[in-house]
Every structure is written in structure tokens, then in C-alpha cells.
Amino acid sequence: MILTDYFYSTHDATWDIALQCGVKHGTIRLPEDDSFDLSSLTHLKDVVENFNSAGITPLVVEPLPNKLHDHIKKGDSLRDSSIEIFINLIKNLKEVGITTICFNFMAHYGWTRTTFNLPERGGAKVTGFDLHDFKADDYSIAHKELWDNYFYFVKAVIPYAEQYGIRLALHPDDPPLGSLGNVARILTSLDAINRAVRTIDSPNLGVTFCQACYYLMGENLEDAITKLADKIFFIHFRNVRGKKTCFQETFHDNGDINMASIMKAYIREGIDVPIRVDHVPTMANEKITVPGYDAFGRMFAIGYLKGILDSIS
């Protein structure tokens, strides 16, 4: 496994904590302000050089920038121009050595939580979701339309992903419910994921195995890992407690998933891809700034993951 952590493109405490924990590779979020041109190789090189100078080698871009992806998922009038910009980004990523893009197809609502300060062990704060507390707005999109938009996008970009050696790693819906309000969710089961990544046969189309999402789907995780082994390009190492209609994040050693057993399943299947810890608690003396992605919780999560990797390898 290639240990990465999730970084914004401006140097902050998460960079320093990861480096001090021994992380040398990055899953990076590209800048989303107007000063960053997604079509510019020069702008992309500046971002990557900033990481390199700090001792971090970017390997994964996550997510596909929302100002492109929102139009692509909804299939609106800016879809085709957004796809063209994305194709150009694929070309540029090859130039800077980034090999994987983690993308999702959650239209309108991204990963969704209804609370951000549930108490976890020792008073740490975590995010949670309860369907009874979810408030939908008026936007709507049907399952067929969303599937059509997904395949329109994939058919357009896969030839370029293959040409430039970029892996597209599809993230499941979070939470994996059939809909949120009147907004369809299509990537909510192992069968749906297989439809998404195997209908079009390409070695460059696979999955981000966000293991807590698959657990909340009700899938047997070890069985899912075996069935998707050839398509797992990236792993979100994450634990939860509950069910898909009502759950909360946890410390990585304090949820429903046996994390060591799951790691053994990855190793047994020969999966050797970038991996990162996901959705950590907010710790003592720390303000909730980016729920699930605050700095201090990473220290425990990265150390826990490294310990499991070292014990198995």
C-alpha cells in the first residue's frame, strides 16, 4: 500500500502532521478559487511543486473539481465545456506525475451529514447522519437521467484516461441511500458499482473503495473486496457505527468494521494502491473547522493504519 493523506493546496497543519507521521505521498484537492485555471499546466505545476518542496509527492486528485463536476452530473448546458476542461486536466496530470482521480456521481448533494458534533470516545466530536433529520430542497433528478449522465461522461473521457495513463476511481454514494429527497442516488450497492465500472470495459476505470460506504450498503466487505479486486485503484480507510439511515463516524478502532481483517483482505487479493485515512474525529482543544478533516485526529488514524500495515507486511 502507498500511504497518503488528504491535503488542501495551501500549506496548513495537516501537511506538517502527516509528514511527522511518516506520510510522503499526497491525495490533493486542487484550488477552487478563480485564480486557479484548471486548464493551465503552469498553475498545476505550481501546486505540485509546492507539495514537492515540502516533501510530499502528490499521487491522487480528489475530488474532480466541483465547478466542473456539478455541471457534468446534472447534465446542464455547461456539461460539454466542463468535460473538455477535464480532458485537458487529464493531459496535464500526466505531465506532473499524478496517476489517479477520485470522482463521485452524487448529484446536487455531495457526501451528506445531518450533524457534525456527535460525541465519540473521550468527548471527541464526529459527524453523523440521520435520515429523519435530513431536510431536502426542491431540486430533483431521476435515476435514469443520472445513469445517462454518468455514462455520457465516462464514454467521453475514458479514451483520454487510457491514452494518458490516468486511473479514474469512482467513489460510492455517501450515504448509500436510493435517494435524498427527490434527488436520485445510483451508486448504492455492489451491483450498481459493477454496472458503473464494467459496462464500459477499460483498465483505467475502477473504484475508490470507501470501505465504510460498502459496509453501510449492507455488503460483506471481504466479499466486495474480492469481487472488485481488479478494479480497486484507491482506498478510503474509514470506520463507522450504525446503518445507512442512521450512523456516525468513529475513531478508526472504535466502529463496526474490523479494520485489521479488512486490511488482510486487501493484502490477500494483492491490492497495492494509494490509501488514506478518512473522516477523523475532531480532538480535544481543537475547533471544528472542516468536519471529518480536522488536523489532530489524523495523528491517531495514520498511526493506527501504519501499525496495521506494518503488522501484516
Secondary structure, DSSP 8 states (H G I E B T S, - for coil): -EEEEEEESS--HHHHHHHHTT--EEEEE---STTS-TT-HHHHHHHHHHHHHHT-EEEEE-S--HHHHHHHHHT-TTHHHHHHHHHHHHHHHHHHT--EEEEE---SS-S--SEEEEE-GGG-EEEEEEGGG----S-EE-HHHHHHHHHHHHHHHHHHHHHHT-EEEEE--SS--SEETEEE----SHHHHHHHHHSS--TTEEEEEEHHHHHHHT--HHHHHHHHGGGEEEEEE--EEEETTEEEE--TTSSSS-HHHHHHHHHHTT---EEEE-S--B-TT---SSTT--STHHHHHHHHHHHHHHHH-
